[in-house]
Amino acid sequence: MYTALLRIDMSVKPVYVKTFWHNCRNCKIHYMSEQPHVRANLCDECWFSMPHYKTTTKKQQKPSVGPTYDWWPEDVSLVGLLLYVFGCSLCLLIIGYYLWMK
């Protein structure tokens, strides 16, 4: 289906444009739109009756000067760390002994 649009200078030959008829998904009426996917195949009345939510962007957090992580936690003592490393090394030595000798 084509409809005629007259130019502003009122020429003799009208300019023909193709009409795009679509069905509304909500109320099932026919409406005309060139890009129905922009409004999710809804007519103007259904589109404006729906709630539209706006989102705001979060402000970026700026890191403080220096490293942003605590490279030595306060709850870990040096003695506990050395005992942990010694225990892990002892376990690896025992496993290596059993694999190598037996």
C-alpha positions as CSV (number, residue, x, y, z in Angstrom):
1,M,0.0,0.0,0.0
2,Y,1.4,3.4,-0.9
3,T,0.3,6.8,0.3
4,A,1.0,10.1,-1.5
5,L,2.9,13.0,0.1
6,L,2.9,16.3,-1.6
7,R,6.0,18.3,-1.7
8,I,6.1,21.8,-0.2
9,D,6.4,23.4,-3.6
10,M,3.2,21.8,-4.7
11,S,4.6,20.0,-7.7
12,V,2.3,18.1,-10.1
13,K,3.8,14.7,-9.4
14,P,3.5,13.6,-5.7
15,V,6.2,11.6,-4.0
16,Y,5.1,8.1,-3.0
17,V,6.4,6.5,0.2
18,K,5.8,3.0,1.2
19,T,3.7,2.7,4.4
20,F,4.6,0.2,7.0
21,W,1.6,-1.2,8.9
22,H,2.2,-3.4,12.0
23,N,0.2,-5.0,14.7
24,C,0.6,-3.9,18.3
25,R,1.7,-6.8,20.5
26,N,-0.4,-5.5,23.4
27,C,-3.7,-4.2,22.0
28,K,-3.6,-5.9,18.6
29,I,-4.5,-2.7,16.6
30,H,-2.8,-1.7,13.4
31,Y,-0.3,1.2,13.6
32,M,2.1,2.7,11.1
33,S,5.8,2.8,11.9
34,E,9.1,2.6,9.9
35,Q,11.0,1.1,12.8
36,P,8.6,-1.0,15.0
37,H,11.5,-2.7,16.8
38,V,12.5,0.5,18.5
39,R,9.4,0.5,20.7
40,A,9.1,-3.4,20.9
41,N,6.3,-3.6,18.4
42,L,3.9,-1.5,20.5
43,C,1.7,1.4,19.4
44,D,2.2,4.8,20.9
45,E,-0.6,4.5,23.5
46,C,0.7,1.1,24.8
47,W,4.3,2.4,24.8
48,F,3.5,5.5,26.9
49,S,1.2,3.5,29.3
50,M,4.1,1.2,30.3
51,P,6.4,2.3,33.1
52,H,9.9,3.3,31.9
53,Y,12.8,3.0,34.4
54,K,15.9,5.1,34.2
55,T,19.2,3.7,35.4
56,T,22.0,5.8,36.8
57,T,25.7,5.0,36.4
58,K,27.8,4.5,39.4
59,K,30.6,6.9,40.0
60,Q,34.1,5.3,39.6
61,Q,36.0,4.8,42.8
62,K,39.4,6.3,42.9
63,P,42.1,4.2,44.6
64,S,44.1,5.8,47.3
65,V,47.7,6.7,46.7
66,G,50.1,3.7,46.8
67,P,49.1,0.0,46.7
68,T,45.4,-0.7,46.9
69,Y,45.9,-4.0,48.8
70,D,47.4,-4.8,52.2
71,W,50.4,-6.9,51.3
72,W,51.0,-8.0,54.9
73,P,47.8,-8.6,56.9
74,E,47.8,-7.6,60.5
75,D,46.5,-10.8,61.9
76,V,49.3,-13.0,60.5
77,S,52.4,-13.2,62.7
78,L,55.9,-14.0,61.3
79,V,56.3,-17.0,63.7
80,G,53.1,-18.5,62.5
81,L,54.1,-18.0,58.9
82,L,57.5,-19.7,59.5
83,L,55.9,-22.6,61.3
84,Y,53.5,-23.1,58.4
85,V,56.3,-23.1,55.8
86,F,58.3,-25.5,57.9
87,G,55.3,-27.9,58.3
88,C,54.6,-27.9,54.5
89,S,58.3,-28.5,53.8
90,L,58.3,-31.4,56.3
91,C,55.3,-33.0,54.6
92,L,56.8,-32.6,51.2
93,L,60.1,-34.2,52.4
94,I,58.2,-37.2,53.9
95,I,56.2,-37.7,50.6
96,G,59.4,-37.4,48.6
97,Y,61.2,-39.9,50.9
98,Y,58.4,-42.5,50.4
99,L,58.3,-42.0,46.6
100,W,62.1,-42.1,46.3
101,M,63.1,-44.8,48.7
102,K,60.2,-47.2,48.5
